[in-house]
Amino acid sequence: MEYTVSAADLANIRLNEENEVKEILRNVAIILSTPKGSVPMDRSFGLDMSFLDKPMNVAKNMAVIPVREAIEEWEPRAVFKDMTLFFDPSSPGKLSFTVQIEIKAGDSA
């Protein structure tokens, strides 16, 4: 089954999640919202954000590989399927994206 995740999903997270699917979705949302280099004691954690401040078509091409690699490295129970970038008309200049993932068989509750 495929799920859609974005960094905005952090508003509804629980750190003591008992449901494995929700835990995986939470972990992916945390990866998507954490710039690489921003976590003390683990500077390699997070997402390479070098695609920020680029035109949308350039940003999408630059973002896909780092997003896929970060998910593969930090949440191996999730499989990257696709990514959608969009602009929010109410926030000019703000780029948002969602990621479609699939949870590996045998790893879901």
BELURMO-V986161 format. One record per residue. SS is DSSP state (~ for helix, > for strand, _ for the rest). OMEGA is omega in whole degrees, 0 to 359 (NA if undefined). D_FIRST is the distance of its C-alpha to the first C-alpha in Angstrom with 1 decimal. Layout:
ss=SS omega=OMEGA d_first=D_FIRST
ss=SS omega=OMEGA d_first=D_FIRST
This chain:
ss=_ omega=180 d_first=0.0
ss=> omega=179 d_first=3.8
ss=> omega=176 d_first=6.7
ss=> omega=183 d_first=10.3
ss=> omega=172 d_first=13.1
ss=> omega=178 d_first=16.8
ss=~ omega=179 d_first=20.0
ss=~ omega=180 d_first=20.9
ss=~ omega=180 d_first=18.4
ss=~ omega=180 d_first=21.0
ss=~ omega=185 d_first=23.0
ss=~ omega=185 d_first=20.9
ss=_ omega=171 d_first=20.4
ss=_ omega=182 d_first=21.8
ss=_ omega=180 d_first=23.1
ss=_ omega=184 d_first=23.2
ss=_ omega=179 d_first=19.6
ss=_ omega=178 d_first=19.2
ss=_ omega=186 d_first=15.5
ss=~ omega=179 d_first=13.8
ss=~ omega=179 d_first=10.5
ss=~ omega=177 d_first=13.1
ss=~ omega=179 d_first=15.3
ss=~ omega=179 d_first=13.0
ss=~ omega=176 d_first=12.5
ss=~ omega=181 d_first=16.3
ss=~ omega=178 d_first=17.1
ss=~ omega=178 d_first=15.6
ss=~ omega=178 d_first=17.4
ss=~ omega=178 d_first=20.5
ss=~ omega=183 d_first=20.3
ss=~ omega=184 d_first=20.1
ss=~ omega=184 d_first=23.1
ss=_ omega=176 d_first=25.3
ss=> omega=177 d_first=27.7
ss=_ omega=180 d_first=28.5
ss=_ omega=185 d_first=31.9
ss=_ omega=183 d_first=31.8
ss=_ omega=177 d_first=31.1
ss=_ omega=179 d_first=34.4
ss=_ omega=176 d_first=34.5
ss=_ omega=185 d_first=31.3
ss=_ omega=180 d_first=32.0
ss=_ omega=181 d_first=29.4
ss=_ omega=173 d_first=26.5
ss=_ omega=189 d_first=24.7
ss=> omega=174 d_first=24.3
ss=_ omega=186 d_first=27.1
ss=_ omega=183 d_first=28.0
ss=_ omega=179 d_first=30.5
ss=_ omega=179 d_first=28.8
ss=_ omega=179 d_first=30.0
ss=_ omega=175 d_first=33.0
ss=_ omega=174 d_first=32.3
ss=_ omega=187 d_first=32.1
ss=~ omega=182 d_first=28.6
ss=~ omega=178 d_first=28.5
ss=~ omega=181 d_first=29.7
ss=~ omega=180 d_first=27.5
ss=~ omega=180 d_first=24.3
ss=~ omega=181 d_first=25.6
ss=~ omega=188 d_first=26.7
ss=~ omega=188 d_first=23.6
ss=~ omega=184 d_first=20.8
ss=~ omega=178 d_first=22.1
ss=~ omega=178 d_first=23.0
ss=~ omega=180 d_first=19.7
ss=~ omega=182 d_first=17.8
ss=~ omega=180 d_first=20.5
ss=~ omega=179 d_first=20.5
ss=~ omega=179 d_first=16.8
ss=~ omega=183 d_first=17.4
ss=~ omega=190 d_first=20.6
ss=~ omega=175 d_first=20.0
ss=_ omega=185 d_first=16.4
ss=_ omega=177 d_first=15.8
ss=_ omega=181 d_first=12.8
ss=> omega=177 d_first=10.9
ss=> omega=178 d_first=10.8
ss=> omega=178 d_first=12.2
ss=> omega=184 d_first=11.1
ss=> omega=179 d_first=13.5
ss=> omega=178 d_first=16.0
ss=> omega=176 d_first=17.9
ss=> omega=178 d_first=21.4
ss=> omega=174 d_first=23.5
ss=> omega=175 d_first=26.8
ss=_ omega=182 d_first=27.4
ss=_ omega=180 d_first=30.5
ss=_ omega=178 d_first=31.7
ss=_ omega=182 d_first=31.7
ss=_ omega=178 d_first=33.5
ss=_ omega=181 d_first=32.8
ss=_ omega=178 d_first=29.7
ss=> omega=177 d_first=26.7
ss=> omega=176 d_first=23.2
ss=> omega=174 d_first=19.8
ss=> omega=180 d_first=16.2
ss=> omega=174 d_first=13.7
ss=> omega=178 d_first=10.2
ss=> omega=173 d_first=8.5
ss=> omega=178 d_first=5.8
ss=> omega=184 d_first=6.9
ss=_ omega=179 d_first=9.0
ss=_ omega=180 d_first=9.3
ss=_ omega=181 d_first=12.1
ss=_ omega=180 d_first=11.7
ss=_ omega=182 d_first=9.9
ss=_ omega=NA d_first=12.1
